[in-house]
Amino acid sequence: MWADADPDDITFADQHAAHGNFRDWARLTAHVRLALSRTGRPRVDREVLRWAFGRLGGST
C-alpha cells in the first residue's frame, strides 16, 4: 500500500502521526488499510490519512 503512495503523503503521515516510529507506522497502516477497504479507494491520500489520524487520536 505504501509503495503506491505519493512520497509527499508518506512524509505527511510521518510528520503528523508516525514520527519515524515502527509501532506508530504499524498502527497507522492498520487504520489506513481499514479506510481503504471501507472506501474502495485504490491508494492512500490525504483524506484517508486524516481519517486514520482521527482513529489514532492524532491531529492534522
MODELLER restraints for C-alpha pairs under 7 A, 6 or more apart:
rsr = mdl.restraints
at = mdl.atoms
rsr.add(forms.Gaussian(group=physical.xy_distance, feature=features.Distance(at['CA:1:A'], at['CA:43:A']), mean=6.69, stdev=0.5))
rsr.add(forms.Gaussian(group=physical.xy_distance, feature=features.Distance(at['CA:4:A'], at['CA:43:A']), mean=6.53, stdev=0.5))
rsr.add(forms.Gaussian(group=physical.xy_distance, feature=features.Distance(at['CA:5:A'], at['CA:43:A']), mean=6.28, stdev=0.5))
rsr.add(forms.Gaussian(group=physical.xy_distance, feature=features.Distance(at['CA:5:A'], at['CA:44:A']), mean=5.58, stdev=0.5))
rsr.add(forms.Gaussian(group=physical.xy_distance, feature=features.Distance(at['CA:9:A'], at['CA:45:A']), mean=6.56, stdev=0.5))
rsr.add(forms.Gaussian(group=physical.xy_distance, feature=features.Distance(at['CA:9:A'], at['CA:46:A']), mean=6.52, stdev=0.5))
rsr.add(forms.Gaussian(group=physical.xy_distance, feature=features.Distance(at['CA:13:A'], at['CA:49:A']), mean=6.79, stdev=0.5))
rsr.add(forms.Gaussian(group=physical.xy_distance, feature=features.Distance(at['CA:14:A'], at['CA:20:A']), mean=6.15, stdev=0.5))
rsr.add(forms.Gaussian(group=physical.xy_distance, feature=features.Distance(at['CA:16:A'], at['CA:59:A']), mean=6.72, stdev=0.5))
rsr.add(forms.Gaussian(group=physical.xy_distance, feature=features.Distance(at['CA:16:A'], at['CA:60:A']), mean=6.14, stdev=0.5))
rsr.add(forms.Gaussian(group=physical.xy_distance, feature=features.Distance(at['CA:17:A'], at['CA:53:A']), mean=6.54, stdev=0.5))
rsr.add(forms.Gaussian(group=physical.xy_distance, feature=features.Distance(at['CA:17:A'], at['CA:58:A']), mean=6.22, stdev=0.5))
rsr.add(forms.Gaussian(group=physical.xy_distance, feature=features.Distance(at['CA:18:A'], at['CA:24:A']), mean=4.71, stdev=0.5))
rsr.add(forms.Gaussian(group=physical.xy_distance, feature=features.Distance(at['CA:18:A'], at['CA:25:A']), mean=5.09, stdev=0.5))
rsr.add(forms.Gaussian(group=physical.xy_distance, feature=features.Distance(at['CA:28:A'], at['CA:52:A']), mean=6.53, stdev=0.5))
rsr.add(forms.Gaussian(group=physical.xy_distance, feature=features.Distance(at['CA:31:A'], at['CA:52:A']), mean=5.29, stdev=0.5))
rsr.add(forms.Gaussian(group=physical.xy_distance, feature=features.Distance(at['CA:32:A'], at['CA:48:A']), mean=6.54, stdev=0.5))
rsr.add(forms.Gaussian(group=physical.xy_distance, feature=features.Distance(at['CA:32:A'], at['CA:49:A']), mean=6.62, stdev=0.5))
rsr.add(forms.Gaussian(group=physical.xy_distance, feature=features.Distance(at['CA:32:A'], at['CA:52:A']), mean=5.70, stdev=0.5))
rsr.add(forms.Gaussian(group=physical.xy_distance, feature=features.Distance(at['CA:35:A'], at['CA:48:A']), mean=6.25, stdev=0.5))
rsr.add(forms.Gaussian(group=physical.xy_distance, feature=features.Distance(at['CA:36:A'], at['CA:42:A']), mean=6.98, stdev=0.5))
rsr.add(forms.Gaussian(group=physical.xy_distance, feature=features.Distance(at['CA:50:A'], at['CA:60:A']), mean=6.30, stdev=0.5))
rsr.add(forms.Gaussian(group=physical.xy_distance, feature=features.Distance(at['CA:53:A'], at['CA:59:A']), mean=6.11, stdev=0.5))
